[in-house]
Structure formats: structure tokens, C-alpha cells
């Protein structure tokens, strides 16, 4: 049953901001999580980008904390890009509350952050390393924090932030409320939940996306600068059904669409910065077949339901496994069949490894049958240093972190054994 935000117990200031931003009814993750957080119950949410998870914790926190009081809520994010994005969402909902929200992340002048903090702030959205810097410099005190949120917890573990998270939580009061949101639930995330949360309520809304039995999934490991060539060849050799190409950013969508047009394809873009009229126009042209290829970002993937889509190509691999399943679910609609192909560049090996470990259905590797040698993988290993800082050290052709799929390791180590046998063969792109 669909309900409205007014029925969830949010205050009038937030309801007003929601209406001004076009939000009328909550998404499932919001409908499930908001009442528990308002009641002070810890929440574990399995959700990915595009499901409305930020509002699921932002709205009840904005309702519960004191206006113009001390710092009362901390949201930890794995990257500065996500920290900025989450802060923007909070500010949108907090417009009429008088609550101040500040982003704290590495790469920005700490002096700028000092000035923002001195003005008074009730919510901080931070990356772990920079927040620890502020804790040690005593420019941030966590003793009045009532809400702690770990956003994209699995990514923070993959990036080596577990010790930082535990350090930060140790500075908070024991009676705080803790929420954890994660695309997947590896053992490390569940262990942290058991140790730092009290009788949490689990909300898992995305499990149905893990089984996509009618989609033929495959992947090709290539150098970044060879991806566009393979993309064009895959598109040329497909059948007549339409294709969605997923890229990481809006800039990438524009560049890819422009280059695809230069190759003679009919392509159009879809991303979050388009107006509703532009989105509707793009989807009309794609649905009607005036454009064969839709180049889209993840934020635009929600709501794309075109039965004629036969192929999804992941030009950029997502860091979040469930985003991958959400993407490829744009094909094989209405019980039909579809194909999903992923172009895995060197810097996305670990990300695709998480996808391989999460899926219930094997994903077919194309390198060997196409005669394309797997490039040497450059590994970036997170090195912990003192004072909460971090660094990344590159290793070539080494063992893989996080138990990455052994087929990659075997293929890299044995590349010399099949190099000569495939040298004379050209790649086959038939995906009909």
C-alpha cells in the first residue's frame, strides 16, 4: 500500500521541502526505515544508489535533532564525491529547519573546514581519514553525537577503513543510534553491526535483483584505451534490438554519445542533470526507435523500462554490485531474454570481482574465446599510515586483494602459455 510522507511522522518543515522538490510518496527503503529511525531503533539497510537510501536516514535525523545545537549527527562515506552528494541531499531537505550540514573530506583545505565548523554545525558528512584529523586537532567533538550513519559500508571495508570507523565510533556516546547502509553484506560488515549496534532492524529490499536468469552475462578484460573499439564492435555485431550503454559520469555519457555518432550510430544521452522535459524527450525517441543507443548514468537508470532493449553494455564498471544488477535488469523485460556485456578495465578489476562473488549465475569470460589477451593488472593496495592518513601503492601482476575471482589470477599468470596460440586469431563479436 502506498503511503505519503505525512504519515511517517516527519515534521512540517521537512514535508514542505519534500513537496517543493517534487517528492510525494516514499520509496520502499524510506517507507521501511524512517519509522524505525524515528523511534530510535538501529537500522541495517541493504540498498544501493538510486533507491532513495540517503533520504531514508536524512529525513528522520533532520526531524529528531535540535536546531542550532551542537554536532549531533555524523554520516561516514567512503569517498569525497559521495560525501558531497549526501550533503547536498541533506541541505535540500533541511531548507526550512535552520540545521547546518557540512562536508568534511580530504583534498579540501582544512582551513576552509575550520571556518565552516566555527559557524556551528549540527550534521557532519565526512570521509573517515579527514574526520580523524579533525578529532585529533580537537576541531570536532563527537561527545554529543546522537546519530551515526555508515553509508556504503562495504565500500569502506574494501578501501581499508575498518580501523578508522572503529576509532571514530569509540569517541561517540554509547547510547547513540547507529544506522548502516550497504549494497552487500559481507562478514566484516555484519561483524561491525553486531559489535556497535543494539538489536538492529534489518531491511533488505534488493535481494530480488540478484537472480536474473534470462540474461546472458559476459565480460571482457581490456585496457581502458581499447574499450571504445570493443564497444563499437559489440554494437555492430548485435541483432536489431536496442542497447543501453552505462557510463560513470554525465561527461562520459556526452563524450561516448558524440563518438558513437561519429562512428555512424544513432545515440542519445540520459543523466541526472537533464530537465524532466529533456528526459521525457530522450525516452520518447529511444522507445520509438528513433535512437538505437541510450548512453546513461546510474542515476538515470531508475524507471527505464523499454521492452525492446536487448543489450546492456557496462562501459564503466560500477563499484556497487547491486548497481550492476540494477543496470542489467534494464534488459530482459516482461519475461524476455537479454544480453549484458561488461568492459572491465585495469582499474576496475576489484570492483568486478565483487560482482562475480555476488551473482548467483556465472558470468562468461570472453577473452579466451575472442583471442584477446588479458592485460597485466595494476593493483592499488591501501597502505595504512599514522595520523589517520592513507596512501595507495601500485603493484603489477600480483596476487589480488579480497580473494578476487581466481580466473583472473590464473589468466594473468598463464598469459604466456596462450599468447602464441591466439595471436593469429581475430576477435569475434557475435552476440546475436
N, C-alpha and C positions, 0 to 999 in steps of 0.2 A: 504494500500500500504506500502510495506517495504522500509524504507529509511536507509541510512548509517549515522554513527556518524558525518562524514564530513559535512553533510547537516544541522546539528543542530547549527552550529556557534561556535563550540569548537575550542580552539587554537591547533596549530600543535604539541606542546609538549604533550598534553593530548592524541591526536589522536595516536601519536607514542606509548605511554604507553598502550593504549587500544589494539592496534594491537599486541604488544608483549605479552599481556595477553590473546590473543585469542578472543577479543571482536570485532565483525564485525558490527552487527546491533543492535540497541537499543531495549530493551524490551518495551512493551506498556507504562508502567509508566514513563520510561525515555523519550520516544518519546513525550509524552504529557507534562511532567513537565519541561524539560530542556529549551525549548524556552521561557516559561513564566518567569522562574527564571533569565535567561539571560537578559530579558527585565526589570527586577526589579519589577515584579508583585508577590505579596504574593500568596502562593500556599497551599491549603489544599489537601493532598493526602490520600485516603483510600487505604492502601496497606499493605501486610504482608510480613514476611520474606520469601525470595526465589523469589520475583518478581523483584528484582533489584532496590529497592527503595533507597538504600544508594547511588548508582551511580546517581540516579535521582537528588539528591541535591549536591552530591560531585563534579560532573563534572562541572556544571555551576559556583559553588563557586570557584573552582580552576581556572577557566577561568577569573573570574572577579576581584579577589583580587590582591593587589600589592605584588610583590616578595620582600622579605627581609624588609617588612614594619612592623608596629605594629600588635597586635592582631586584626583581622578583622572579624573573624567568630567563633561562638560558637555553638556547637551541644550538646544538652542536651539529655541524655539517662537514662533510669530508673535503669540500673544495670551496674556494672563494666565489666561484661562479654560482654555486648553489646557495651560499650564504647571502649573496646579493639578491638572488631571486626570491628567497624566503623572506628577506627583509622587505622587499617591495610588496609582497603579498600582505604581510603584517600591516604595513603603512596604509595600504588600500582599505583594509578592514577597520583600522584604528582611526580613521579620518576624524571622527567626531568625539573621540574618547579623551583626547589630551594625553594619551600614552605615547611615550617616545621609544623608538626602536633604533638600535644602532648595529651596523655590521662591523665585526672585528675579524680581520684576516691578514695573513702575511702578504707582503708585496705592496701594501699601502703604508705611508708614513705613520709611524707610531705617534708622532706629534699631532697629526690630524685627529687620530683616535682619542688622544688625551683631551683635546679641546671639546670633542663631542661628548665624552664621558663627564666632563666637568659641568656641563649644562644640565646634568641629571638625566637618567635613563632608567626605564622600568624593564625593558627587554633587550637582551643582547643575543645576536645571532653570530656565532663565531666558529672559525676553524680551531681545532684543538691546540696546535702549536702556538698561535698568536694569543689565545686566551691564557695559556700558561705563562707567557711572557708578562701579561698584564697582572696576573695573580702574583707573580714573583716581584713585580715592581710596585705592588700594592695600589695600583691604579684601578683595580676592580676588586670588590669584596663580594663573596658568594654567600655570606652568612645569613642573608635574608631571602635567599632564593627559595621559592616555594614550588616552582615547576622546572623540571629538567627534561628536555626532549633530545633524543638521539635520532637524527634524521639520516636515512640511508646508512644504517648501522653496518650492513655487510660490506659496503664500500670502505667504511672507516677501518674495519678489521683488515681488509685486503691491503690497505695503504699503511698498515702498521701502527695505527693509532690506539690500540687497546690499552697500553700503559698510560697514555695521555688521558684517555677517558676516565680510567680509574683514579688517576691523580686529581682530575677536576672534580669528580663526584665526591672524593674524600673531603673536599673543602665545603661541601654543602650540608645543610641541616639534615638530620636523619628522617624527619617527618615530612620531607618534600614529596611531591608527586612526580613520578617518573613515567615518561612515555617513550616507546621505542618503535620506530618505523623502519622496515627493511623489506627489500624486494624478495630476498630469500632468507631462510632461517638456518644457517649453518650452526654447528655445535657451539662455536665461540660466542655467537650472538645469544643463544639460549642460556649459556653459562652465565653471561653477564646479567641477563634478565633475572635468573634465579638468585644471583648474589645481591643485586642492587634494587630489585623491585619487590613489592609486597602484594601477594595474591593478584597478579595482573590478569586482566581480562584479555583474552586473545581474540583478535578479529582477523580472519583470513578470507579475503574476498576474491583472490586472483587464482586460486588453485585450478579452476576450470580451464585456464589458458595454457596449462602445462601439457595438455594432451590434444594434439592437432593431427589426428590420424589420417586425414585426407590430404595432407600437404606433403609433397615430396621435397625434403630439405637437403641442401648440399652446400658445400663451401669450398673456396679456392684460396690458398695462401699465396700472396704475391707481394711484390714491392709496391709501396704507395704510388710511385710514379707510373706503374703499369696498370693500375686499377681502371682508369678510364678506357683504355684499349679493350680490356676484357669486358667491361660493361657494354660497350658498343657491340662487341661480337655476340654476347649473350642476347641482346635485344634483337639483333639481326636474325638470329637463328631460332627465335621463339615462334610459336604459332601466332595467329591473328589476335589473340586476346590481349587486353590492355595490361600495362605494367605500372607498378608504383616503385619508385626508387627512393630509398630513405637516406638522407644525409644528416650530418650532425648539427649544422647551423643554417640560418637563413641565407648567409652569404654563400655557403656551399650550394644550397639549392639553386640560387640565381646563376652561379657560375656553371653548374652542371647542366641546367636547362639551356643556357646560352650555347655551351659547347655541343650539346646534343643536337640543337637546331642547326649548328654549323655542319654537323655530320648528316643532315637531311632528315632528322626525326622531328616529329611534332610533340613538343613537350611544354608543360606549364608547371608553375610552382605553387606550393601551398605551405604557408608558415604562419606563425602566431602573430606577426605584425600586420597581416593583411586586415583590412576592414571587413565587416560582415558582408558588404556588397561584393567586394573583391573575392572573398571566399566562395560566396554563392555562385559568382560568375565562373570561377575556376572549376568548381564541382559540376556545374551545368555543362561546360564544354567537355569535361572528362567523361561524364556519364553518357553524353550524347555521342561520344566517339570523335568529336572534332579534334581532340588532342589524345594521342595514344599513350603518352607517358606523363605521369604525375610525379614530380620531384618534391618530396615533402620532408618536413621535420617531424619529430615525435609529438610535439605539442599540437600539430595539425592532424595526427593520426586518428585521434578520437572522433568517432562519428563517420569515418569514411566507410561507407557500405555500398560498394558498387559490384553487383553480381558478375559483371564482365571482366573483373580483374583476375587474370590467370597467373600472374607472376609478381612476386615481390623480390626486389634486389636490395640487399643491405650494402650500400656503397660504403657507409661508415658503420662499424660495429658498435652497438650501444654497450655502456659499462654495466647496465642493469639487465640481468637475464630476462626479467618479465617484460621489459620493453621490447626485447626481441620477439617474444611470443605474441605480444600485442600487435607488433608490426606485421608478422607473417599471417596473423589472423585476418588481415585485410583481404586475403585471397581465400579460395575455397568457401565462399559464402553460400548460404542456403543449401548446404549439403553437397556442394560440388567439390571438385578436386582443384588443386593448385600447386604451384611450384615456388619455392623460396630459395634464393641463392645468396650467399654471403661472401663478400670480398674481404678477406682478412689480411690486413697489412701488419707489418712487423710490430708496430706499437700497440696492436690490439689483440695480440696472442693470448694474454692472460684473461682479457675480457671474454674472448670467445671460449676459452677454457671453462669459465663459469657457466656459460650457456650449455656446453657439451655435458657438464656434470648435472645440470638441472633437468634437461629434457628427458622425457620417457621414451622417445623414439630416436633411433640412430640418425645422425646427420651424415650424409655421404660425402666423403672427401674426393675432390675432383682432380687433384694434382697428378696423381699417378696415371689415371686413365687418359688424361689430356696431354701427358708428356711435359708437364710444367714443373720444373724443379722448385722445391721449397727453398726460399731464401734463408740465409743464416739469420736467426732471430736475435735481435739485440734486446737483452734483458735489462730492465732498470730495477735494481734491488734497493729497497728502502733501508737506509743506514741511520740508525738512531744515534743522536749525539746529545751532549749535555745541554742544559738550559732550555729543554723543550724544543730545540730546533731540529731540523732534519735535512737529509741530503739524499740524492739518488746517484748510485754508482752503476755504470754500464758494464755489462758482461756480454760477450759474443759467444753464441753456440755453447751455452752452459746448461746445467740442469735447470728445470723450471720450478718456480715457486708455486705454492698452493696445489701441488700434485696434479699439474696440468696433464691433460689427456696424453697418454703415452704414445699415441700415433704420431704426434708432432715430434716428440723426442726421438722416436725411432727413425722417422724420416729424415730429420736433420742429421743424425749420426750416420745414417747409411746412404747419404746422398751420393757419395762417390760410387757406390755399388750399382746405382741405376742410371747415373748420368749418361753413360755412353749408349745405353740401350734405348734411351728416349730422345737422343739428340736429333735423330733423323725424322722423328715423328712430329707433325704439326698438331696443335691443339684442336680438339673437336668441341664445338659449342652447341651441338644439337640438344635442345631442351624442350622439344615439342611434346 
